[in-house]
Amino acid sequence: MPNLTQYIGQALLYATFAAAIGTLASWPSHTQLPANSAQIKLAFNHGGARVEDCRKLTAQELSKLPSNKRKPNDCSRERVPVTIQLMVDGNLLYDAVLLPSGLSSDGQARTYQKFTVPAGKHVILARLRDSKRAEGFDYESKFEGELSSRQNLAIDFKAEQGGFLFR
């Protein structure tokens, strides 16, 4: 039969473990961002234009193909690289040429970047080229606003919604 000292020892041992777990759960403190700074996150998946335009097959070419492979158009799978630029207050923060994914270079170009900027008023300009043109950009969006301390600003790209989305 256990005596009183065993119960007291067991209670002290449990209390010591609970105190250690409680201390380690709240100490040391950790913050993702330093005070007086904000974070800009650029993340998107987007497929550029096709390298070659689709070509309409003639009736003669279609008749030579097996019946299960007869499509009216012949399209290349390969896509052009996507060029992206991000400027904050007139300074170039990110400039990249994103290659299409996939074995045949037919997938979407992807990026996920994080940038720490001082909190305060900022003008952010995002540009993207997804066509075969050599100069200029197909999409350009500007965000003017105040980023508070430890705020996260997410920048996404959706061509069907008009371009860049600032959230």
HUZITA-V6488 format. One record per backbone hydrogen bond with DSSP energy under -0.5 kcal/mol. NH is the residue of the N-H (numbers start at 1). CO is the residue of the C=O. If there is no record, write none. Layout:
nh=NH co=CO
nh=NH co=CO
This chain:
nh=6 co=3
nh=7 co=3
nh=8 co=4
nh=9 co=5
nh=10 co=6
nh=11 co=7
nh=12 co=8
nh=13 co=9
nh=14 co=10
nh=15 co=11
nh=16 co=12
nh=17 co=13
nh=18 co=14
nh=19 co=15
nh=20 co=16
nh=21 co=17
nh=22 co=18
nh=23 co=19
nh=24 co=20
nh=25 co=21
nh=26 co=22
nh=26 co=23
nh=27 co=23
nh=37 co=34
nh=38 co=117
nh=39 co=151
nh=40 co=115
nh=41 co=153
nh=42 co=40
nh=42 co=113
nh=43 co=41
nh=43 co=155
nh=44 co=111
nh=46 co=109
nh=49 co=130
nh=51 co=78
nh=55 co=74
nh=57 co=72
nh=62 co=58
nh=63 co=59
nh=64 co=60
nh=65 co=61
nh=65 co=62
nh=69 co=66
nh=70 co=67
nh=71 co=69
nh=74 co=55
nh=75 co=73
nh=79 co=105
nh=80 co=49
nh=82 co=98
nh=83 co=81
nh=83 co=129
nh=84 co=96
nh=85 co=127
nh=86 co=94
nh=87 co=125
nh=88 co=91
nh=89 co=123
nh=91 co=88
nh=93 co=86
nh=93 co=91
nh=94 co=86
nh=96 co=84
nh=98 co=82
nh=98 co=96
nh=99 co=97
nh=101 co=108
nh=105 co=102
nh=107 co=101
nh=109 co=46
nh=111 co=44
nh=113 co=42
nh=115 co=40
nh=117 co=38
nh=117 co=115
nh=119 co=36
nh=120 co=147
nh=122 co=145
nh=124 co=122
nh=124 co=143
nh=125 co=87
nh=126 co=141
nh=127 co=85
nh=128 co=139
nh=129 co=83
nh=138 co=128
nh=139 co=128
nh=141 co=126
nh=143 co=124
nh=145 co=122
nh=147 co=120
nh=148 co=146
nh=150 co=37
nh=151 co=148
nh=153 co=39
nh=154 co=152
nh=155 co=41
nh=156 co=154
nh=156 co=165
nh=158 co=163
nh=161 co=158
nh=162 co=159
nh=163 co=158
nh=165 co=156
nh=167 co=154
nh=167 co=165
